[in-house]
Every structure is written in structure tokens, then in C-alpha cells.
Amino acid sequence: MDMNQQMLNLHKHLVRFISINVIIFILVISSDRLYGVSLSNINSIIFLYIPASICLFGIYNFKNRTKIGYTLALTLLTFIGGFFAISGILLFLLGDTIDMVQGGLLILLAFTTLRRLKTIKSQTFKSWYYLDSFQLNPGTLNEDEVLASCPTCSSLLAVIPSRLTPDDNCPNCGHNLVKYSVDTNEEE
């Protein structure tokens, strides 16, 4: 699978992930059980319809790779992750048994949501997002350097193949760049 297809798959995954988070966010803010406040008339407009509209606008723009879509996706992930964390902590500390379970699940969801920020902020994804196709300028490479991707995190790196050793690690994830086969002791 080429790099464009990998990035496209990652983008589709992020769109689905953000969409599911928005649905859960809307369900949580529309729940009168969460804060004991009935969302009627003006409150429902402020606390439900406006955030839901902004979230849907952000998903639409991110899905279509508009320039503002990237920023909106970062903002959505940050805001919704923070909202889940705060709501989860409040429910966990102030609620009964069912609320504690819901609070724990919201904290877990906040953690997984905020972890996606690292993925979306990566320079490789950001470069792909703003370009129609994934292209790098080979003129920026030094002599003997080639472009390679980390086998663990798929970060794009400029390496000199003849100088790679099993001790070389990816600067992004810290895993080995060269994998050896256990049976044959040959490089993969």
C-alpha cells in the first residue's frame, strides 16, 4: 500500500472517530441526568444546537480537506476530549455507582480522544492533508539519502541505508528502524 492510500485510510478513520465522538458529545450534553438541568427553549439552543452545528461544520470541512477543516478537527478533538475528561471526573467523584461507571467510561474516552491529537498534529499527516497528493521535494535530500517510513509509526524519514544499524531508532516513536528476522537473522 502506498503512502497516499495509508494517509487516506488514516483520514477516513479520523473522520469516523471524530463523528462518533460528536454523537456521544451531543448525547451527553442533551442528557438532563448529567447535570440535573432540563434543556428547554433558550438553554437547548445555547447548550445543544449551537455546539452540535459547530461540530457538524467541523466534521464536514475536515472530511472535505478544506484549509479550515484541519484547525477545526484539532479544536474539536481538544474541546470534546476536555469536555469528556471534566464530565467524567465530575460524574466519577459526585455520582452514585452508575454515574461512577459512566464517569470512568467518559475518562477513558477522553484519554483516547486526546491521544488522536498526536496523530493529527504529526508533520507527515499535516503535509498530506494540505497537499492533493503526498509528494516530497527530493531536492531537499542530501547525497545518498532516501525517503523511508518507520515500520512502526509510518513517519516519513530521510535515511542513508548503508549507515542504518539495528540500534537506530525513529525520532517520533522511539522504535527500531531496522527489523531483523529471528529465523534467518537478515534485515527486513
C-alpha positions as CSV (number, residue, x, y, z in Angstrom):
1,M,0.0,0.0,0.0
2,D,1.5,3.4,-1.0
3,M,1.8,6.4,1.3
4,N,-1.2,8.2,-0.2
5,Q,-3.5,5.3,0.5
6,Q,-2.2,4.9,4.0
7,M,-2.9,8.6,4.7
8,L,-6.3,8.4,3.1
9,N,-7.2,5.5,5.3
10,L,-5.9,7.4,8.4
11,H,-8.0,10.4,7.4
12,K,-11.1,8.3,7.0
13,H,-10.5,6.7,10.4
14,L,-10.1,10.2,12.0
15,V,-13.3,11.4,10.3
16,R,-15.2,8.4,11.7
17,F,-13.6,8.7,15.1
18,I,-14.5,12.5,15.4
19,S,-18.0,11.8,14.1
20,I,-18.6,9.1,16.8
21,N,-17.2,11.5,19.5
22,V,-19.6,14.2,18.3
23,I,-22.5,11.9,18.6
24,I,-21.5,10.9,22.1
25,F,-20.9,14.6,23.0
26,I,-24.4,15.5,21.8
27,L,-25.9,12.7,23.8
28,V,-24.0,13.7,26.9
29,I,-24.9,17.4,26.7
30,S,-28.6,16.6,25.9
31,S,-28.8,14.3,28.9
32,D,-30.7,16.0,31.7
33,R,-29.4,13.3,34.1
34,L,-25.8,14.6,33.7
35,Y,-26.3,17.9,35.3
36,G,-29.9,17.8,36.5
37,V,-30.8,20.7,34.3
38,S,-33.6,20.5,31.8
39,L,-32.6,21.8,28.4
40,S,-35.6,23.8,27.4
41,N,-36.0,26.6,24.8
42,I,-33.1,29.1,25.2
43,N,-30.9,26.6,27.1
44,S,-31.3,24.0,24.4
45,I,-30.3,26.5,21.7
46,I,-27.2,27.5,23.6
47,F,-26.1,24.2,25.0
48,L,-27.2,21.7,22.3
49,Y,-27.9,23.2,18.9
50,I,-25.0,25.6,18.6
51,P,-22.3,23.2,19.7
52,A,-23.9,20.4,17.5
53,S,-23.9,22.7,14.5
54,I,-20.3,23.8,15.0
55,C,-19.3,20.1,15.4
56,L,-21.0,19.1,12.2
57,F,-19.5,22.0,10.4
58,G,-16.0,20.9,11.6
59,I,-16.6,17.3,10.5
60,Y,-17.8,18.4,7.1
61,N,-14.8,20.6,6.5
62,F,-12.3,18.1,7.8
63,K,-13.8,15.3,5.7
64,N,-13.5,17.5,2.6
65,R,-10.0,18.6,3.5
66,T,-10.6,22.3,3.5
67,K,-8.0,24.6,4.9
68,I,-10.1,25.4,8.0
69,G,-11.0,21.7,8.4
70,Y,-7.7,20.8,9.9
71,T,-7.9,23.5,12.5
72,L,-11.5,22.7,13.3
73,A,-10.6,19.0,13.7
74,L,-7.8,19.9,16.2
75,T,-10.2,22.2,18.1
76,L,-13.0,19.5,18.1
77,L,-10.7,16.8,19.5
78,T,-9.2,19.1,22.1
79,F,-12.6,20.6,23.2
80,I,-14.5,17.3,23.2
81,G,-11.7,15.4,24.9
82,G,-11.5,18.0,27.6
83,F,-15.3,18.0,28.0
84,F,-15.3,14.2,28.4
85,A,-12.5,14.4,30.9
86,I,-14.2,17.1,33.1
87,S,-17.6,15.4,32.8
88,G,-16.1,12.0,33.6
89,I,-14.3,13.3,36.7
90,L,-17.4,15.1,38.0
91,L,-19.6,12.0,37.5
92,F,-17.0,9.7,38.9
93,L,-16.5,11.8,42.1
94,L,-20.0,13.1,42.7
95,G,-22.3,10.3,41.4
96,D,-23.7,7.0,42.5
97,T,-22.5,3.7,41.2
98,I,-24.0,4.0,37.7
99,D,-22.6,7.6,37.4
100,M,-19.2,6.3,38.5
101,V,-19.2,3.7,35.7
102,Q,-20.3,6.4,33.2
103,G,-17.7,8.8,34.5
104,G,-15.0,6.1,34.2
105,L,-16.0,5.4,30.6
106,L,-16.0,9.2,29.8
107,I,-12.5,9.5,31.3
108,L,-11.4,6.5,29.1
109,L,-13.0,8.1,26.0
110,A,-11.3,11.5,26.9
111,F,-7.9,9.7,27.0
112,T,-8.4,8.0,23.6
113,T,-9.7,11.3,22.1
114,L,-6.8,13.3,23.3
115,R,-4.3,10.6,22.0
116,R,-5.6,11.3,18.5
117,L,-4.1,14.8,18.8
118,K,-0.6,13.4,18.4
119,T,-1.6,11.7,15.2
120,I,-3.3,14.6,13.6
121,K,-0.5,17.0,14.6
122,S,2.2,14.9,13.1
123,Q,4.1,16.7,10.3
124,T,3.5,13.8,7.9
125,F,-0.3,13.9,8.3
126,K,-0.4,17.7,8.2
127,S,1.7,17.8,5.0
128,W,-0.5,15.2,3.4
129,Y,-3.7,17.0,4.5
130,Y,-2.8,20.3,2.8
131,L,-1.5,18.7,-0.4
132,D,-3.6,17.0,-3.1
133,S,-1.2,14.1,-3.1
134,F,1.7,13.1,-0.9
135,Q,4.8,14.5,-2.5
136,L,8.1,15.5,-1.1
137,N,10.7,17.5,-2.8
138,P,13.6,15.1,-3.4
139,G,15.9,18.1,-3.9
140,T,16.0,18.6,-0.2
141,L,17.7,15.2,0.4
142,N,21.5,15.0,0.9
143,E,23.7,12.8,-1.2
144,D,23.0,9.0,-0.5
145,E,19.8,9.8,1.4
146,V,16.5,8.2,0.5
147,L,13.0,8.6,1.9
148,A,11.8,5.7,4.1
149,S,8.9,5.2,6.5
150,C,9.2,3.9,10.1
151,P,7.8,0.4,10.2
152,T,6.0,1.2,13.5
153,C,4.5,4.7,13.2
154,S,4.9,5.3,9.4
155,S,6.7,8.6,9.9
156,L,8.5,9.7,6.8
157,L,12.3,9.9,7.3
158,A,15.3,10.7,5.3
159,V,17.9,7.9,5.9
160,I,21.2,6.7,4.4
161,P,20.5,2.9,4.0
162,S,24.2,2.0,4.2
163,R,24.5,3.6,7.6
164,L,21.4,2.1,9.2
165,T,22.1,-0.2,12.2
166,P,19.7,-2.2,14.4
167,D,20.4,0.4,17.1
168,D,18.9,3.3,15.1
169,N,15.5,4.4,16.4
170,C,12.7,6.5,15.0
171,P,12.8,10.1,16.4
172,N,9.0,10.1,16.6
173,C,8.1,6.8,18.2
174,G,11.4,5.5,19.5
175,H,11.1,2.1,18.0
176,N,13.8,0.4,15.8
177,L,14.0,1.4,12.2
178,V,15.6,-1.8,11.1
179,K,13.9,-5.1,11.9
180,Y,15.7,-8.4,11.9
181,S,14.1,-11.7,11.3
182,V,14.6,-14.2,14.2
183,D,14.9,-17.3,11.9
184,T,17.3,-16.0,9.3
185,N,19.0,-13.1,11.1
186,E,18.5,-11.0,7.9
187,E,17.3,-7.4,7.6
188,E,13.7,-6.9,6.5
